[in-house]
Amino acid sequence: MFMHASLFFQKAPSKILFLGFLIISIFDVRSQTLNIGLNTGITSIQPLYFGTIGGNVEFRPKHAYFSINTDPFVLFNQTYATFTEPLYLKCIIGNKFRVCPSAGGFVRTSGNYGWLLGLHFEYPINQKLFLFSKNELYTDYWKDTYPGHFGNTYTNQGKTLLFSIGVKIMWQK
């Protein structure tokens, strides 16, 4: 009846994408704004630094002080790349200059999963174009196996800081 945790997280990227498309179809009909954009940044996974590039999609229901966001991005260095799919809720404070705390979860193609907390800053250039900065803390969880008679596994944890800047346009209002 219940799915084993490792099986769930192996199928999590497809479930996250399905939920993202479901949210898009629901809020596209009833949303006040739909913002789409691009961003680039840098993240630190001690002692290494990784570059990132990605997009963002924001859905804000009518007269709401919150929005539902997904910002898929790729973490890369010289040897490999990892796709990350976050889904989070962002509280919008302010009109001209916005300060937006955020919280949510994510999955990575590396098998990592976890939660995120962030603080975003947004500044409208005109009615349709916004500049933004994302400052986020990702807490990754993954399974490790250590040698033993029974091949025991345990859940390991690490933290990632992400700083990125970008631009987004208001697609629908």
C-alpha positions in Angstrom: 0.0 0.0 0.0 2.8 2.5 0.9 5.7 3.1 -1.5 9.2 2.5 -0.2 11.0 5.9 0.3 13.8 5.2 -2.2 11.2 4.2 -4.8 9.3 7.4 -4.2 12.3 9.6 -4.7 13.3 7.8 -7.8 10.0 8.7 -9.3 9.8 12.1 -7.6 11.1 14.1 -10.6 8.2 12.9 -12.8 5.7 13.6 -10.0 7.1 17.1 -9.5 6.8 17.8 -13.2 3.2 16.4 -13.3 2.3 18.6 -10.3 4.0 21.6 -12.0 1.9 21.1 -15.1 -1.2 20.7 -13.0 -0.6 23.9 -11.2 0.1 25.7 -14.5 -3.2 24.5 -16.0 -5.2 25.5 -12.8 -3.6 28.9 -12.3 -3.3 29.9 -15.9 -7.1 30.1 -16.1 -7.5 32.1 -12.8 -4.2 33.9 -12.3 -3.8 37.6 -12.1 -0.2 37.4 -13.3 2.0 34.8 -14.9 5.7 35.8 -14.9 8.3 33.9 -16.9 12.0 34.6 -16.8 15.7 33.5 -16.9 18.3 33.7 -14.2 22.0 32.8 -13.7 24.0 32.6 -10.5 26.5 30.8 -8.3 26.1 28.3 -5.6 28.6 27.1 -2.9 28.8 23.5 -1.9 31.8 23.7 0.4 34.6 23.8 -0.6 33.4 24.0 -4.3 31.5 26.7 -6.3 29.1 25.8 -9.1 27.6 28.0 -11.8 23.8 27.8 -12.4 21.6 28.7 -15.2 17.8 28.3 -15.3 14.4 29.7 -15.8 11.5 30.7 -13.5 7.7 30.6 -13.7 5.6 32.4 -11.1 1.8 32.2 -10.7 0.0 34.8 -8.6 -3.7 34.4 -8.0 -5.9 37.5 -8.1 -5.4 40.0 -5.2 -3.0 37.5 -3.4 0.0 38.4 -1.3 1.6 35.1 -2.3 2.7 33.3 -5.5 3.5 29.7 -6.4 6.9 29.4 -8.1 9.0 26.9 -9.9 12.6 27.8 -10.9 14.2 24.8 -12.7 17.9 25.2 -13.0 21.1 23.3 -13.9 24.1 23.2 -11.5 27.3 22.6 -13.4 31.1 22.5 -13.1 33.8 21.0 -15.4 32.9 17.4 -14.8 29.1 17.1 -14.5 25.7 18.9 -14.5 22.7 18.3 -12.2 19.1 19.4 -12.9 17.2 20.8 -9.9 13.4 21.3 -9.8 12.2 23.4 -6.9 8.6 24.2 -6.0 7.9 26.9 -3.4 5.5 29.5 -2.1 6.6 33.1 -2.1 5.1 35.9 0.1 5.1 39.3 -1.7 5.7 42.4 0.4 5.8 45.8 -1.3 4.8 47.3 -4.6 7.6 49.2 -6.2 10.5 47.3 -4.5 9.4 43.9 -3.3 11.0 41.8 -0.6 9.7 38.2 -0.9 10.5 35.4 1.7 10.0 31.9 0.3 9.8 28.3 1.4 9.4 25.0 -0.4 11.0 21.8 -1.6 13.1 20.4 -4.4 14.4 17.3 -6.1 17.6 16.9 -8.1 18.6 14.4 -10.8 21.4 13.3 -8.6 18.9 11.7 -6.3 19.1 14.5 -3.7 15.9 16.0 -2.3 15.1 18.5 0.4 13.7 21.8 1.4 14.6 25.4 0.7 14.3 28.8 2.3 14.9 32.0 0.5 14.7 35.8 0.3 14.0 37.4 -3.1 14.3 41.0 -4.1 12.3 42.3 -7.1 12.3 45.7 -8.8 10.0 46.5 -11.8 11.7 48.3 -14.6 8.4 49.0 -16.3 4.9 47.4 -16.1 6.0 44.2 -17.8 9.7 43.8 -17.0 11.3 42.9 -13.6 14.8 42.5 -12.3 15.3 40.1 -9.4 17.8 38.6 -7.0 17.3 35.2 -5.4 19.2 34.3 -2.2 18.3 30.7 -1.1 19.4 28.0 1.3 18.9 24.5 0.1 19.2 21.5 2.5 20.0 18.4 0.6 19.3 14.8 1.8 20.7 11.7 0.1 21.2 8.0 0.9 24.7 6.8 1.7 25.8 3.2 2.3 28.6 2.3 4.7 30.3 -1.1 4.8 28.9 -3.5 7.2 27.6 -7.0 7.5 24.1 -5.9 6.4 25.2 -3.1 4.0 23.5 -0.4 6.2 22.3 2.8 4.6 21.8 6.1 6.3 20.5 9.5 5.2 23.2 12.2 4.8 22.6 15.9 4.7 24.3 19.0 3.3 23.6 22.7 2.8 23.9 24.8 -0.4 23.7 28.5 -0.7 22.4 29.9 -4.0 22.7 33.5 -5.2 21.3 34.4 -8.6 20.1 37.4 -10.5 17.7 37.5 -13.5 15.0 39.1 -15.4 11.3 38.1 -15.9 8.5 39.4 -17.9 4.8 39.5 -17.1 3.3 37.1 -19.6 -0.3 37.4 -18.5 -2.2 39.8 -16.4 
